[in-house]
Amino acid sequence: MACQDCVTGSLHEGTPVGREEKLHGLPTYVTDPPNGGPPAANIVIVSDVFGWKLPNTRLLADTYAKRGNYRVYVPEFMNGHYLDYSMLDSMNTATSPSAPAYKKIIPGMRTGAGFAPFFFFNRASVTMPRVHGFLKGLRAADPGLPLGAAGFCWGGKVVAVLCADEQRTDDGRSLLDAGFVAHPANMTVPSDAEKVKLPISLTVGTLDFSLKADGIKKIQELWGARKDGKEEITVVEGARHGFGIRADRASEEEAKQALLAEDQAIAWFAKWLGKKEVQ
């Protein structure tokens, strides 16, 4: 599914403090707890369509590491086939109500042309084996550490599927202990929600193009009926698709929405990975 909200948003300012390594066969951004001590858990971020180098994603990884005392990984699951984040400017121009029509044509065409190859090269049959391999590698390398995953947009669907617990390590362990999903794209409802077995927390906005009100209601009913405390969904009033990773920090409303998603992830991982939040 291609939609302007997948490629609109703001590029965040700041300098990521982590490093790039090759881990378990993939280039990976890695960031550690700032106190230099052992991490309480490993967290893997599965990125949106802009891939592992988007500054927003790396800065958020640093925040998770700081607030939760985690080691956070942002692997390159897309093998280079992610959208260039310059497309944020292109789509913002193409959808701006104040821009003249003639200035919208080329940015709109450029952005639209990027979707077809993205979805072809990042179809599940290609990317999920990379995801499974990386998580298996982490489990083997750090068998004593809990492992969580956070997914945004394209990555949200990936984490939701992982929480079905259909893939295991060679010794029979779940690939994850808990997952967090923000504004997933292409999530199949009710199927993906029905299959969930591992603890999962989902946040979505009322203005999301992909997971709309009827789908949200179905998930609420389905998970609410389980009454096991392993599933939660929050709905953020006025939030659009992408608010958890590409919010405009200059907007007070969008900044608050992004912080809500951040707080939800940190609290969920603290609950299921056994670590209290670090303020």
N, C-alpha and C positions, 0 to 999 in steps of 0.2 A: 504494500500500500504506500503510495506517495502522497504527501500532503505538505503544504507550506509550513505547518507547525513543527515538522521534523527538522526543518533547516532554518527556522527563525530563532532569534534569541540574541544574547549578548556574549561577547568574549570577555572573560574576567581578567583583571589585571593582578599581577603578583608573580613571584618567582618560586616555582616548585623547589622543594628542598631535597627531593629524593635523587635517585640515580637510575640509569638504564643498565640492565644486565640481560644476558641470555639465560633463561631458566626453563628447564623442562622442554627445550626445543624452540622456545619462542622469545623474541625480544620483549622485555618487560620493564615497566617503570616500577621501582620498589622504593617504599618510604617506611622508615622505622619510627618507633616511639621516640619522642625528643629527649627523654631522660636517659637514653642509652642502655636501659635495662632490658631484660627479656620481654618479648611481647606476650600479652595475655592470650592472643589468638591471631590467626591469619585471616585476612579479608581479601577477597578477589573482587575487583570491580570489572563488570562487563559493560563496556562503554556504549554510548549511543552511536549514531551513524557517522560521527566525526572521528571515531577511533581513539587509539590509545595515546595520541600526542596532543589532544585538545587540552589547552592549559586549564580549563575549568575542571576537567576530570582529574588531572594531576593535583590541582590545588585542593579539591575535595578529598582525594586520597590522603593528602597531608593532614587535613582536618580530622579525618577518621583516626589516623595514627595518633594524633595529639590527644584527641578527646577520649578515645577508648583504650589507649595504650596497645594499639594493634600494629602488626606489620601488614602493610597494605600493598597489593600487587595490582597493576593495570597491564595485563598481557595484550599482545598484538594478535588477537584472534582472527583478524581480517586479512592477513597476508598482504597488506598494502592497499587493499581495495576499500578504503573508507573515503568519505567526502572531505574535500579540503575545507578547512573552517573559514576560508575567505568567502565561501558560499553564504555564510551568515549575513555578510554585507549585501551580497547579491539578492538574497530573498527579502531582506528588510527593505531594499530599494524597490523590488518588484511588487511588494504588497503595501508600500507606503501610500496612504491616501493623499499626501501632499505632493508626491512625485508626478511629473508630467507623464502621460501615457507613453511617449516615445522613449523615455528613459527606463521604462519597465521592461521593454521587449527583450533586450539582450540578457539582462540579469535573470529574467524568468526562464528564457530558453536554456541558459547555462545550468541553472539549478535543476530544471526538469531532466536535462540530458544526463545528469549524474546519477539519477535514481536507478535506471535500468541496469547498468553494470554493477551497481552496488548490490542490488538484490540477487542478481545472477551469481556473482562471485561469493556472496555471503549466505547462500541458501543453507538450510539446516544440515543437509547431507555432507556439506563441505566443512562447515564451521564447528558443528557439535563434536566431531572426533577430536579437534584441537582442544576444545574446552574440556572434554573428558580426560584427555591425556595430561593436560596441565594440572587439573585437580588431583588426578591420581598421583602425579609426581609430587605435588605438595603434601599429600597424605603420607606418602612413603618417606619424604625428607623430614617431615615434622610429625611423626605419628602421635605425639603426646599433646599437640596443640589443637584446640577446636578450630573449625574452618567455616567461615561464612562467605556469602557472596551478595553483592549489591548490583542490580542491573537497572539501566536507564534506557527508556525508549526501545530501540532494537535489543539491547541487552536485558531489558525487563522481561521480554518473552523468554529469553534464554534461561534466566534464573527461575522463572516460573516452571519451565519444563524440568530443570534440574531438581526442583522441589517435589517432583513426582517420584523421585527416588528409584528410577528404573535402571540406572546405571550404578554399578558398585566397583570398588577397588578389587584387586585380585584376591585379597583376604576377606572380602565380603562386607567391607565397611561402606556406609553411605558416602557419597562424594562431598556432601555438605552436612553441617549441623543446623544451619538456619539460613534463610534468604530474605533479602529486602528488595522490593520491586517498586520503581517509581515510573509512573505514566508509561506502561508497556505498550509497544506498538505490535499490532497483529496478534494479540492474545486471543485465543479461541475460547469463547464462552458459550456454554458452561464447561466444555471438555477440559481445558487446561486447569480450571479451578477444581473440578471434580477429582482430578488425578493427584492433586497435592497431598503429600503425606508428611513432609518435613515442615517444621515451623516456618511460616512465611508471613511477612508484613508487606502490605501494598498501600501505596498512596496514589491518588489520582485527583485531577481537578474537575470541577463541574463543567468546564469548557473544553475538555479533552476531545479531540476529534476521533480518536481511535477506540477508547473504552468509554462508551457513552452511557447515558443514564440507565437504559434497560439492562446493559451488561453489568453495570455496577450493582444494580438491584439484585440481579441473579446471584452474583458472588456474595453479596451480603446475606441473602437468604440461605445459600448453600453452606457457607462457612458458619453462619450464626446457628444453624441447626446442629452443628457438630458439638458445640459446647465443650470443647477440649482445651481451649485457650491457645492452640497452636497456630491459629490463623487470625489475622486482623486486616481490616481495610479501613482507611480514613479517606474522606472526601473533602478536598480543600475548595471552599467557595471562591469562585472567580478565577481559579487557576487554569492555565492552558497547558497543553502538552509541552513538555520540556522544562517545566518550572523547577524541577529538582536539580537541574544541571546547567541550564542556560538562562536563568533569570537575569533580568536587568537590575543590577545592584543599585543603580541610581534611582530606581523606583522603590519607594518605601513598601508598597503593597507586594511587589514581586520579591523583594528581599525577605519579607516576612514569610512568604510562601516557601521560599527556598529553605529558610531556617526551620520551618515546620518539618519539611522532608528530612533534613539533616538530623534534627532532634529525634525523629521517629526511628531512623536507622540506628542511631547510637543507642537509644533505649532498647530497641529490639535485640541488638547484638549483645548488649549488657545482660539482658535477661537470659538469652539462650546460649551464650558463649561463656557465661560465668564470670563476667567482669563488671564491676560497678563503673559508672561513667566518671571520667576525670573532667572536672570543670576547668 
